[in-house]
Amino acid sequence: MEEKALKILVCGDVEGKLGALFSRVQSIQKKTGQFDLLLCVGEFFASTPEAESEWQQYQTGAKKAPIHTYILGAGSQETAKKFPSADGCELADNITYLGRRGVFTGVSGLQIAYVSGREAPQEPAPAHCFTPKDLTALLDPLFASGHFRGVDILLTSQWPRGVWHYANNPEVNTKSCGSNSIADLADKLKPRYHFAALEGAHYERLPYRNHVVLQETAQHVTRFIALATVNNIAKKKYLYAFNIIPMKAMAPSELVKQPPDVTENPYRRVTKDKETLKSSLGITEEEAPSTQFFFDLSGGAGGGAARGRGGRKRPLEGDWSARKQPRKQPLPPGECWFCLASPQVEKHLVVSIGTHCYLALAKGGLNTGHVLILPIGHYQSTVALASEVLQEMDKYKEALRSFYKSRGQRCVLFERNYRSQHLQLQVVPVPLERCTTDDIKEAFVLQAQEQQMELMEIPQHSDLKQIAPPGTPYFYVELDAGDKLFYRIRRNFPLQFGREVLASEALLNIPTRADWKECKQSRAEEEAACAQLRDAFQPFDFAWED
């Protein structure tokens, strides 16, 4: 018998507007049926005379909440007096204050962890703030059994600091927003859903992983949702509805399914991910003192060598090339071929690793210099990149331009953000004597026109995000002289278009190589090609600099 899902509503800052909130809830329930719970994060009360008068009607029973409503405590000193106890209590019929911190477990087994108020700036803490002791008191009982897997829902007044890392950016001041303690709490609690408010903004983050792919067994993902204030003028979303089956009632295989847009954990930054990766490859701090490192396979097909920037070599613990390769199955959602920490990534193709990006030989490349610039973390497109990742990607672009120029080549960069899970910036060298930048531009424009597509030219110093917000499917070309071409994909875009143009008679004149599947090499050939390219590129690679 399948477990029945609970229907839950979550609300942002109410700020005393109870009538507006409950009227909206009643309207929703008339359309979709009764919900089981309403959870309110952020500031529930306000100190205005109007809000005081309205609240008195609920206290006296003249009005009643139309749904079981659970709220967090005060987010400011002004409203702290509304909460008679830090332990939680019923404030009015159908309205319950959860308490300063704790875990609420429903009869269904649904587990809700919560922390009210703001992080205390000092001791003794004001009534509307939580302290490290509160967080310890919350965590210790959960971890005591030794079988803790996470909670279903986490409610916090404040945002976790840095939750936007590896994901879409929120409309808040990220320099001052959020609490480090809440971020650490979320990392430890592994909630399936995490809700917060207080910032007056609506933000639904892409789901993130709660496990390290190379080291830990698969775990469920977390979805973070911040909600705006009830009846805000900007009409930002303040109510969120969802269905959930309690974790305890779910089969493990169902619980750990990863959605296709899952990202890395925002609270475990790149440095941690890279340490994990180095450890898995048997590279020690002594042998790789910097944060940049390489997979050096110049030792031949029988075994590779890990080489730090100083050029010292040692055998890898394990033989990447000699391991039997399992038959590849269709890619499951969330298991990305290009996330550097993923077991699916073909590490023998890696040319260079920076702090936020890495360089890899293109599989089935158009020519021997065809490479990919990829983010280490999971990003779907250039417009979704965090600023520090974008800056390093630009450094790789410049390094490759200099590298190709030294070889009498110019480079063409293109990206297809359509039916792709992880950003792949394709970089293809074209001999200078074959064609000019104008020839390349003309070839792209003409072949696009033949397929009823119009490539538009965008200003050299324009921000791609202004033209294509995150989530927009597009095709993008960048040329040596700074020329940029853009096409907003609307339907049925030819997946090999970029390769077909470059392989055409007008440019590289290798039409038989337009499809990468026709250009596959053996693993030994790929290793040799990658080693040769890595050695040639080294003088231009900023990741090797001291």
C-alpha positions in Angstrom: 0.0 0.0 0.0 1.4 3.3 -1.1 2.0 5.9 1.7 -0.3 8.9 1.4 1.5 12.2 0.8 1.0 15.1 3.1 -0.2 18.4 1.6 1.7 21.3 3.1 1.6 25.1 2.7 4.6 27.3 3.8 4.4 31.0 4.2 7.0 33.8 4.5 6.9 36.8 6.8 3.2 37.4 7.8 4.0 40.6 9.7 0.5 40.7 11.4 -1.5 40.4 8.1 -3.4 37.4 9.3 -6.6 38.2 7.5 -4.9 38.5 4.2 -2.9 35.2 4.8 -5.9 33.1 5.9 -8.1 34.5 3.2 -5.6 33.4 0.6 -5.3 30.0 2.2 -9.0 29.5 2.2 -9.1 30.4 -1.5 -6.4 27.9 -2.3 -8.1 25.1 -0.3 -11.4 25.7 -2.2 -9.6 25.1 -5.5 -7.2 22.2 -4.5 -8.7 20.7 -1.3 -7.7 20.7 2.3 -4.0 21.0 3.3 -2.6 19.2 6.3 -0.4 22.0 7.7 0.5 25.7 7.3 4.1 26.4 8.3 5.1 30.1 8.8 8.7 31.2 8.7 10.0 34.7 9.3 8.3 37.4 11.3 4.7 36.3 12.1 3.6 39.4 14.2 3.8 43.1 13.9 3.7 45.9 16.5 1.2 48.2 14.7 -2.2 49.0 16.3 -4.0 47.4 13.3 -2.0 44.1 13.7 -2.6 44.1 17.5 -6.3 44.5 17.0 -6.5 41.8 14.5 -4.5 39.4 16.6 -6.8 40.0 19.6 -9.7 38.6 17.5 -7.8 35.3 17.1 -6.8 35.2 20.8 -10.4 35.6 21.9 -11.8 33.1 19.4 -13.8 35.6 17.4 -11.7 34.4 14.4 -10.1 31.1 13.8 -7.3 30.0 11.5 -8.7 27.7 8.8 -5.8 25.3 9.0 -3.4 23.9 11.6 -0.8 26.7 11.6 2.7 26.3 13.1 4.9 29.4 13.5 8.4 30.4 14.4 9.4 32.8 17.1 10.3 36.5 16.9 12.7 37.9 14.4 13.0 41.2 16.2 13.0 42.6 19.8 9.7 44.4 19.1 7.7 41.2 18.6 9.5 39.0 21.2 6.8 39.9 23.8 4.3 37.9 21.8 5.9 34.7 22.8 5.5 33.7 26.5 7.8 30.7 26.5 10.9 29.6 24.6 9.6 26.1 24.7 6.6 26.7 22.4 2.9 26.7 23.2 -0.5 27.2 21.6 -1.1 30.9 21.1 -4.7 30.7 19.7 -7.0 28.1 18.3 -5.2 26.4 15.5 -2.1 28.6 15.8 0.9 27.0 17.6 4.3 28.5 18.3 6.9 25.7 17.8 9.5 27.2 20.1 13.1 28.6 19.9 14.5 25.4 18.5 13.6 21.7 18.4 12.2 18.9 16.3 8.5 18.4 15.7 7.4 14.9 14.7 3.9 14.4 13.4 1.7 11.3 13.7 2.6 10.4 10.1 6.3 10.4 11.0 7.1 13.7 9.3 10.1 15.3 11.0 10.3 19.1 11.1 13.4 20.7 12.7 13.2 24.4 13.4 15.2 27.4 14.7 13.5 30.7 15.5 15.0 34.2 15.2 18.4 35.5 14.3 21.9 34.4 15.2 22.9 36.0 18.5 25.7 38.6 18.0 26.8 38.1 21.6 26.0 36.6 25.0 23.7 36.9 26.8 21.4 36.6 23.7 18.3 38.8 23.2 15.0 37.0 23.4 14.6 37.0 19.6 18.0 35.3 18.9 19.4 31.8 19.0 22.8 30.7 20.3 25.3 27.9 19.6 23.9 26.1 22.6 20.5 26.1 20.9 21.9 24.4 17.9 23.9 21.9 19.9 20.7 21.0 21.9 18.9 20.5 18.6 21.5 18.3 17.0 22.7 16.1 19.8 19.5 14.1 20.3 19.2 13.5 16.5 22.7 12.1 16.2 22.6 10.1 19.4 21.1 7.0 17.8 23.9 6.8 15.1 21.3 6.2 12.4 20.5 9.8 11.5 19.7 10.2 7.7 18.3 13.7 7.8 15.0 15.5 8.4 12.1 16.1 6.1 11.8 19.8 6.7 13.9 22.5 8.2 12.4 25.9 9.2 14.6 28.8 10.0 13.9 32.5 10.3 17.2 33.4 8.7 18.7 32.3 5.4 21.8 30.0 5.5 24.8 32.1 4.3 26.1 31.0 0.9 23.2 28.9 -0.1 23.4 30.5 -3.6 26.8 29.0 -4.3 26.8 26.8 -7.4 23.3 27.9 -8.2 21.0 30.6 -9.5 21.6 34.0 -7.8 18.9 35.5 -5.4 17.7 39.1 -5.4 19.4 39.9 -2.1 22.6 41.4 -1.0 24.7 38.3 -0.7 27.5 40.1 1.2 25.3 40.6 4.2 22.5 38.0 3.8 22.3 34.9 5.9 23.8 33.1 8.9 26.9 30.9 8.8 25.5 28.9 11.8 22.3 28.2 9.8 24.4 27.1 6.9 26.3 24.7 9.1 23.1 23.4 10.6 21.5 22.8 7.2 24.6 20.9 6.1 24.4 18.7 9.2 20.6 18.2 9.2 20.3 17.4 5.5 16.7 18.5 5.2 14.7 17.5 2.1 13.1 21.0 2.2 14.6 24.1 3.9 12.4 27.2 4.2 13.5 30.7 5.4 12.3 34.3 5.2 13.2 37.7 6.7 14.8 39.0 3.5 11.6 40.0 1.8 12.6 38.0 -1.3 11.4 34.9 -3.0 14.2 32.4 -4.0 13.9 28.8 -5.0 17.4 27.4 -5.3 18.2 24.4 -7.5 18.3 21.2 -5.5 21.7 20.2 -4.1 23.4 17.0 -3.2 24.0 15.8 0.4 26.8 13.4 -0.4 30.3 13.5 -1.9 30.0 11.5 -5.1 33.4 9.9 -4.9 33.3 8.9 -1.2 29.8 8.6 0.2 26.7 6.5 -0.6 23.9 8.4 -2.4 21.6 10.5 -0.2 18.5 12.6 -0.8 18.7 16.1 -2.2 17.8 19.4 -0.4 15.6 22.0 -1.8 15.9 25.5 -0.3 13.0 28.0 -0.7 12.9 31.5 0.7 9.6 33.3 0.7 8.6 36.9 0.6 6.2 38.9 2.9 2.5 38.4 2.8 0.8 40.9 0.4 4.0 42.5 -0.6 3.7 45.4 -3.2 6.1 43.7 -5.7 3.8 40.6 -5.7 6.7 38.3 -4.9 5.7 34.7 -4.0 5.0 34.3 -0.3 3.1 31.0 -0.2 4.6 27.6 -1.3 2.5 24.4 -1.7 4.0 20.9 -1.9 3.3 17.2 -1.2 5.7 15.1 0.8 5.8 11.5 2.0 7.7 11.3 5.3 11.3 10.0 4.8 10.6 7.1 7.2 7.9 5.8 5.0 10.0 5.9 1.7 12.0 3.2 0.1 15.7 4.2 0.1 15.9 3.9 -3.7 13.1 6.4 -4.1 14.4 8.7 -1.4 17.9 9.1 -3.0 16.7 9.8 -6.6 18.6 12.8 -8.0 16.8 15.3 -10.2 18.5 16.4 -13.5 19.2 19.9 -12.3 20.9 18.9 -9.0 24.0 20.9 -8.0 26.9 20.5 -5.6 26.4 21.2 -1.9 26.7 25.0 -1.5 28.2 24.7 2.0 31.1 22.5 0.9 33.1 24.8 -1.3 35.4 23.9 -4.2 38.4 23.5 -2.0 36.8 20.7 -0.1 35.7 19.1 -3.4 39.2 19.2 -4.7 40.7 17.7 -1.6 38.2 14.8 -1.9 39.3 14.4 -5.5 43.0 14.5 -4.7 42.5 12.0 -2.0 40.7 9.6 -4.3 43.6 9.8 -6.7 46.2 9.1 -4.1 47.7 12.6 -4.3 49.0 13.9 -1.0 49.6 17.5 0.1 53.4 17.0 0.0 53.2 16.0 -3.6 50.6 18.6 -4.6 51.2 21.6 -2.3 49.0 24.0 -4.4 45.3 23.9 -5.1 46.1 23.2 -8.8 47.0 19.7 -9.9 47.0 17.5 -13.0 46.4 14.0 -14.1 49.7 13.1 -15.8 49.4 10.0 -18.0 52.8 10.4 -19.7 53.8 7.2 -17.9 52.2 5.1 -20.6 49.1 3.0 -20.9 50.1 0.7 -18.1 49.6 3.4 -15.4 49.4 7.1 -14.9 51.3 9.6 -12.7 50.0 12.4 -10.6 52.1 15.6 -11.1 51.9 18.8 -9.1 52.9 22.1 -10.4 56.5 21.5 -9.5 56.7 18.7 -12.0 57.4 15.8 -9.5 55.8 12.5 -10.4 54.5 9.5 -8.6 52.4 6.5 -9.7 48.7 6.8 -9.1 47.4 4.4 -6.4 45.3 2.4 -8.8 45.5 2.0 -12.6 43.0 4.3 -14.4 43.9 2.8 -17.8 44.0 -0.8 -16.9 40.7 -1.0 -15.1 38.0 -2.8 -16.9 35.4 -0.3 -18.2 31.8 -1.3 -17.4 29.3 -1.2 -20.2 27.8 2.3 -20.1 24.1 2.6 -19.2 21.8 5.6 -20.0 22.7 8.5 -17.7 20.5 8.5 -14.6 19.2 11.9 -13.5 21.7 13.7 -11.3 24.7 11.6 -12.3 26.5 14.1 -14.5 29.2 13.1 -17.0 31.1 16.3 -16.5 31.1 17.2 -12.8 34.7 16.5 -11.9 33.7 14.7 -8.6 31.5 12.3 -10.5 32.5 8.7 -11.1 31.3 9.1 -14.7 33.8 11.7 -15.7 36.6 10.4 -17.9 39.6 11.7 -16.0 42.1 10.5 -18.5 40.9 13.3 -20.8 41.7 16.1 -18.2 44.3 18.5 -19.3 44.3 21.1 -16.5 42.5 21.8 -13.3 42.1 25.3 -11.9 40.2 26.4 -8.8 36.7 26.6 -10.3 37.1 25.2 -13.8 39.0 22.5 -15.6 40.1 21.8 -19.2 39.5 18.5 -21.0 40.3 17.0 -24.4 37.0 16.8 -26.4 35.9 13.2 -26.9 35.8 12.6 -30.6 37.2 16.1 -31.2 37.1 17.9 -34.6 40.9 18.0 -34.5 43.8 17.4 -32.1 43.4 20.8 -30.4 39.7 20.6 -29.7 39.1 21.0 -26.0 36.3 21.8 -23.5 36.3 24.4 -20.7 34.1 23.1 -17.9 33.1 24.2 -14.4 34.2 21.8 -11.6 30.8 22.3 -9.9 27.5 21.6 -11.6 26.4 24.5 -13.7 24.1 24.1 -16.7 25.2 27.2 -18.7 27.5 30.2 -18.8 24.7 32.5 -17.7 24.2 30.4 -14.5 27.9 30.7 -13.4 28.9 32.4 -10.2 31.2 35.4 -10.8 34.4 33.6 -9.6 33.8 30.7 -11.9 33.1 33.0 -14.9 36.4 34.9 -14.2 38.4 31.7 -14.2 36.7 30.5 -17.4 37.7 33.8 -19.0 41.3 33.1 -17.9 41.2 29.7 -19.6 39.9 31.4 -22.8 42.8 33.8 -22.9 45.3 31.1 -22.2 43.9 29.0 -25.0 43.9 32.0 -27.4 47.6 32.6 -26.7 48.4 28.9 -27.0 46.7 28.6 -30.4 48.2 31.8 -31.7 51.7 30.4 -31.0 50.8 27.5 -33.2 49.5 29.6 -36.1 45.8 29.1 -35.2 42.8 31.1 -34.1 40.2 29.7 -31.8 36.4 29.5 -32.0 34.4 29.0 -28.9 30.8 27.9 -28.9 28.2 26.7 -26.3 24.9 24.9 -26.9 22.6 25.4 -23.8 20.0 23.0 -25.1 19.5 19.4 -24.1 22.7 19.6 -22.1 23.0 18.9 -18.4 26.4 20.5 -17.7 28.1 23.5 -19.3 30.5 22.5 -22.0 32.3 25.4 -23.6 33.7 24.0 -26.9 37.0 25.5 -28.1 38.2 24.5 -31.6 41.5 25.8 -33.2 41.3 26.9 -36.9 44.6 27.4 -38.9 45.1 31.1 -39.7 45.8 30.4 -43.3 42.5 28.7 -43.9 40.2 31.5 -43.0 39.7 34.9 -41.3 37.5 35.8 -38.4 35.0 37.3 -40.9 35.0 34.0 -42.9 34.1 32.1 -39.7 31.4 34.5 -38.8 29.9 34.4 -42.3 29.9 30.6 -42.3 27.9 30.5 -39.0 25.4 33.1 -40.2 24.9 31.5 -43.6 24.4 28.0 -42.3 22.0 29.2 -39.7 20.0 31.0 -42.4 19.8 27.8 -44.3 18.1 26.2 -41.3 15.7 29.1 -40.8 17.7 30.4 -37.8 18.9 34.0 -37.4 22.2 34.4 -35.5 22.3 37.9 -34.0 25.5 39.7 -33.3 25.9 41.1 -29.8 28.2 43.8 -28.5 31.7 42.6 -27.5 31.5 43.8 -23.9 27.9 42.9 -23.4 26.8 40.6 -20.5 25.3 37.4 -21.9 23.0 37.3 -18.8 21.2 40.4 -20.0 20.3 38.6 -23.2 19.6 35.1 -21.9 18.5 34.8 -18.3 19.2 31.5 -16.5 17.0 28.8 -18.0 16.9 30.2 -21.5 18.0 27.7 -24.2 20.6 29.3 -26.6 23.5 28.8 -28.9 26.5 31.1 -28.6 29.7 31.7 -30.6 32.7 33.7 -29.6 35.5 34.5 -32.0 39.1 35.7 -31.7 38.5 39.3 -32.4 35.8 39.5 -29.8 32.8 39.0 -32.1 29.9 37.3 -30.5 26.9 35.5 -32.1 23.8 34.5 -30.3 20.7 32.5 -31.1 17.7 32.1 -28.8 16.6 28.4 -29.2 12.9 28.0 -29.5 12.4 24.6 -31.0 14.2 21.6 -32.5 17.8 23.0 -32.6 20.3 20.7 -34.6 22.5 19.4 -31.8 25.6 19.1 -34.0 25.2 22.6 -35.5 28.5 24.1 -34.1 30.6 21.1 -35.3 28.9 21.0 -38.7 29.7 24.7 -39.4 33.4 24.2 -38.4 33.7 20.9 -40.3 32.2 22.4 -43.4 34.2 23.0 -46.7 34.2 26.8 -46.0 36.2 26.3 -42.8 38.1 23.1 -41.7 36.8 21.1 -44.7 36.4 17.9 -42.7 32.7 17.1 -43.2 33.1 13.5 -42.2 34.0 14.6 -38.7 30.8 16.7 -38.1 29.4 13.9 -35.8 31.6 13.2 -32.8 30.5 9.6 -32.7 32.3 9.0 -36.0 35.5 10.4 -34.5 35.9 8.1 -31.5 39.4 6.9 -30.5 40.5 4.1 -28.3 41.4 4.8 -24.7 45.1 4.5 -25.5 44.8 7.0 -28.3 42.9 9.4 -26.1 45.5 9.1 -23.4 48.4 9.8 -25.8 46.6 12.8 -27.4 45.8 14.2 -24.0 49.3 13.8 -22.7 50.7 15.5 -25.8 48.3 18.4 -25.6 48.9 18.8 -21.8 52.7 19.1 -22.3 52.3 21.6 -25.2 49.8 23.7 -23.3 51.7 23.8 -20.0 53.7 27.1 -20.7 50.4 28.9 -21.2 48.5 27.3 -18.3 48.1 29.7 -15.3 47.2 26.7 -13.1 50.9 25.8 -13.2 52.2 29.2 -12.1 53.8 29.5 -8.7 
